[in-house]
């Protein structure tokens, strides 16, 4: 496989995840989107993503089990779901500048693939799968712990899944005495892996959109992003970060 990611970018990424690959070709494959593979006839990252998904779930489960010895299974499951969600993975990928290292097809790149939650989260899982194959489970778990440093949930007595749609409605009611509205902008992809883009429109006509693997996730993601924007615009109206 030809090396198409700049060497300095590959090294920077390895520094970020605290792992040096013995087989760099595994890392390059993890960074190769199917759109690029289709154009160049090389392996893509979907099999590594499948493997990395399992590694990630085990690593997060193990750390939550260690951190919260008194927490029941149901609560642990909710915390894990939040940590391994597409949005959380995409945020982690952005923190390590993964998008800059991706090998994308021309069309996917032009359409903003380097910033898509789905592309970033899948690639990060693929990188973890590559670490597992290259260095074993313990090294992969160590990488996960570095990725989530400072991101683990608060103690369980204060943890609760956040309903961002409800929080956004409360915020717009305080600001404008009106509710936001949601609309499906587009959907694409095969039925088993369809992507939905939802736009939320606030009472002042400001729009925020989010693409996710389900309508519900897209609505929640758009609401979360809208809340972040409102906090910046109206900091005095928020008592805590959203």
C-alpha positions as CSV (number, residue, x, y, z in Angstrom):
1,X,0.0,0.0,0.0
2,X,1.4,3.4,-1.0
3,X,2.0,5.9,1.7
4,X,-0.2,8.8,0.9
5,X,-0.6,10.4,4.4
6,X,2.3,12.7,5.1
7,X,4.9,11.1,7.4
8,X,4.8,14.0,9.9
9,X,1.0,13.7,10.1
10,X,1.2,10.0,10.8
11,X,3.8,10.6,13.5
12,X,1.7,13.4,15.1
13,X,-1.3,11.0,15.2
14,X,0.7,8.3,16.8
15,X,1.9,10.8,19.4
16,X,-1.7,11.8,20.1
17,X,-2.8,8.2,20.8
18,X,0.4,7.3,22.6
19,X,1.2,4.4,20.4
20,X,3.9,3.8,17.8
21,X,2.9,1.3,15.1
22,X,5.3,-1.5,14.1
23,X,3.2,-2.1,11.0
24,X,2.4,1.4,9.7
25,X,0.4,-0.2,6.9
26,X,-2.3,-1.1,9.4
27,X,-2.6,2.5,10.5
28,X,-2.8,3.7,6.9
29,X,-5.6,1.1,6.2
30,X,-7.4,2.4,9.3
31,X,-7.3,5.9,7.8
32,X,-8.6,4.8,4.4
33,X,-12.2,5.5,3.7
34,X,-14.1,3.2,1.3
35,X,-14.5,6.1,-1.1
36,X,-10.7,6.4,-1.4
37,X,-10.4,2.6,-1.7
38,X,-12.9,2.5,-4.5
39,X,-10.9,5.0,-6.5
40,X,-7.5,3.5,-5.9
41,X,-8.1,-0.2,-5.5
42,X,-6.7,-0.6,-2.0
43,X,-8.1,-2.0,1.3
44,X,-10.4,0.3,3.3
45,X,-11.0,0.5,7.0
46,X,-14.4,-1.1,7.5
47,X,-13.1,-4.5,8.8
48,X,-10.8,-2.7,11.2
49,X,-13.7,-0.5,12.3
50,X,-15.7,-3.7,13.1
51,X,-12.8,-4.9,15.3
52,X,-12.1,-1.6,16.9
53,X,-15.8,-1.2,17.9
54,X,-15.5,-4.3,20.1
55,X,-12.1,-3.2,21.5
56,X,-13.6,0.2,22.4
57,X,-16.6,-1.3,24.1
58,X,-14.5,-3.6,26.2
59,X,-12.0,-0.9,27.1
60,X,-14.7,1.6,28.2
61,X,-16.6,-1.1,30.0
62,X,-13.5,-2.2,31.9
63,X,-12.6,1.4,32.9
64,X,-16.2,2.2,34.1
65,X,-16.3,-1.0,36.0
66,X,-13.0,0.0,37.8
67,X,-14.0,3.6,38.4
68,X,-17.5,3.0,39.8
69,X,-17.5,-0.2,41.8
70,X,-20.8,0.5,43.5
71,X,-22.8,1.4,40.3
72,X,-25.3,-1.1,39.0
73,X,-25.3,-2.5,35.5
74,X,-28.0,-0.3,34.1
75,X,-26.2,2.9,35.0
76,X,-22.9,1.6,33.7
77,X,-24.7,0.8,30.4
78,X,-26.0,4.3,30.1
79,X,-22.6,5.8,30.8
80,X,-20.9,3.5,28.3
81,X,-23.5,4.3,25.6
82,X,-22.8,8.0,26.0
83,X,-19.0,7.5,25.8
84,X,-19.1,5.3,22.7
85,X,-21.8,7.2,20.8
86,X,-21.0,8.5,17.4
87,X,-20.9,12.1,18.6
88,X,-18.5,11.3,21.5
89,X,-16.2,9.4,19.2
90,X,-16.2,12.2,16.6
91,X,-15.3,14.7,19.3
92,X,-12.4,12.5,20.4
93,X,-11.3,12.2,16.8
94,X,-11.3,16.0,16.4
95,X,-9.2,16.4,19.5
96,X,-6.4,14.3,17.9
97,X,-6.8,15.9,14.5
98,X,-7.8,12.6,12.9
99,X,-9.6,14.3,10.0
100,X,-6.4,15.7,8.6
101,X,-5.0,12.2,8.2
102,X,-7.9,10.6,6.4
103,X,-7.6,9.2,2.9
104,X,-10.9,10.1,1.2
105,X,-12.3,9.9,-2.3
106,X,-12.5,13.1,-4.2
107,X,-16.3,13.4,-3.8
108,X,-16.3,12.6,-0.1
109,X,-13.6,15.1,0.6
110,X,-15.4,17.8,-1.3
111,X,-18.6,17.1,0.6
112,X,-16.8,17.7,3.9
113,X,-16.1,14.1,4.9
114,X,-13.2,15.1,7.2
115,X,-15.7,16.8,9.5
116,X,-18.5,14.3,9.3
117,X,-19.3,12.6,12.6
118,X,-19.9,9.2,10.9
119,X,-16.6,9.3,9.0
120,X,-14.5,10.4,12.0
121,X,-16.1,8.0,14.5
122,X,-15.7,5.0,12.1
123,X,-12.1,5.9,11.4
124,X,-11.3,6.2,15.1
125,X,-12.7,2.8,15.8
126,X,-10.6,1.5,12.9
127,X,-7.5,3.0,14.4
128,X,-8.2,1.2,17.6
129,X,-8.7,-2.0,15.7
130,X,-5.3,-1.5,14.0
131,X,-3.6,-0.9,17.4
132,X,-5.1,-4.1,18.7
133,X,-3.7,-6.1,15.7
134,X,-0.4,-4.4,15.9
135,X,0.2,-4.3,19.7
136,X,-2.4,-6.4,21.4
137,X,-5.4,-5.7,23.7
138,X,-3.6,-4.1,26.6
139,X,-2.0,-1.5,24.3
140,X,-5.3,-0.8,22.7
141,X,-7.0,-0.3,26.1
142,X,-4.2,2.1,27.0
143,X,-4.9,4.1,23.9
144,X,-8.6,4.3,24.8
145,X,-7.7,5.6,28.2
146,X,-5.5,8.3,26.8
147,X,-8.3,9.3,24.3
148,X,-10.8,9.6,27.1
149,X,-8.6,11.3,29.6
150,X,-10.6,14.0,31.3
151,X,-13.8,12.8,29.5
152,X,-15.0,10.1,31.9
153,X,-18.5,10.8,33.4
154,X,-19.1,12.5,36.7
155,X,-19.8,10.4,39.8
156,X,-23.0,8.4,39.3
157,X,-25.1,10.3,41.8
158,X,-24.9,13.4,39.5
159,X,-24.8,11.5,36.2
160,X,-27.9,11.5,33.9
161,X,-28.3,11.1,30.2
162,X,-29.0,14.5,28.8
163,X,-32.1,15.3,26.7
164,X,-30.7,18.1,24.6
165,X,-34.0,18.7,22.8
166,X,-35.7,19.5,26.2
167,X,-32.8,21.6,27.3
168,X,-32.9,23.6,24.0
169,X,-36.6,24.1,24.3
170,X,-36.2,25.5,27.9
171,X,-33.5,27.8,26.6
172,X,-35.4,29.2,23.7
173,X,-38.5,29.7,25.9
174,X,-36.4,31.8,28.3
175,X,-34.8,33.8,25.4
176,X,-37.7,34.2,22.9
177,X,-40.8,32.7,24.6
178,X,-40.9,30.3,21.6
179,X,-39.9,26.7,20.7
180,X,-37.3,25.5,18.2
181,X,-38.4,23.4,15.2
182,X,-36.8,20.4,13.6
183,X,-36.9,19.2,10.0
184,X,-35.2,16.4,8.1
185,X,-33.0,18.0,5.5
186,X,-31.8,14.9,3.7
187,X,-31.1,11.2,4.1
188,X,-28.7,9.1,2.1
189,X,-27.0,5.7,2.0
190,X,-28.2,2.1,2.0
191,X,-31.1,1.1,4.2
192,X,-28.8,-0.8,6.7
193,X,-26.5,2.3,7.1
194,X,-28.7,5.3,6.3
195,X,-27.5,8.7,7.4
196,X,-30.0,11.5,8.4
197,X,-29.3,15.2,8.4
198,X,-31.6,17.2,10.6
199,X,-31.8,20.9,10.9
200,X,-33.0,22.7,14.0
201,X,-34.3,26.2,13.5
202,X,-34.4,28.5,16.5
203,X,-37.0,31.3,16.9
204,X,-34.6,33.9,15.5
205,X,-34.3,31.8,12.4
206,X,-30.7,30.6,13.2
207,X,-30.2,27.1,11.9
208,X,-28.0,24.3,13.1
209,X,-27.7,20.9,11.5
210,X,-26.4,17.5,12.4
211,X,-25.9,14.2,10.6
212,X,-26.3,10.9,12.4
213,X,-27.4,7.3,11.9
214,X,-30.9,7.9,13.1
215,X,-33.4,10.7,13.2
216,X,-33.4,10.7,17.0
217,X,-29.6,11.0,17.3
218,X,-29.5,13.7,14.6
219,X,-32.2,15.8,16.4
220,X,-30.3,15.4,19.7
221,X,-27.0,16.3,18.1
222,X,-28.4,19.4,16.4
223,X,-30.0,20.4,19.7
224,X,-26.7,19.9,21.6
225,X,-24.8,22.1,19.0
226,X,-27.5,24.7,19.1
227,X,-27.2,24.9,22.9
228,X,-23.4,25.4,22.7
229,X,-24.1,28.3,20.3
230,X,-26.7,29.8,22.6
231,X,-24.4,29.7,25.6
232,X,-21.8,31.7,23.6
233,X,-24.5,34.2,22.6
234,X,-26.3,34.5,25.9
235,X,-23.8,33.5,28.6
236,X,-25.7,35.2,31.4
237,X,-28.8,33.0,30.8
238,X,-27.0,29.8,31.5
239,X,-25.9,28.8,35.0
240,X,-23.7,25.8,33.8
241,X,-22.2,24.5,30.6
242,X,-24.4,22.6,28.2
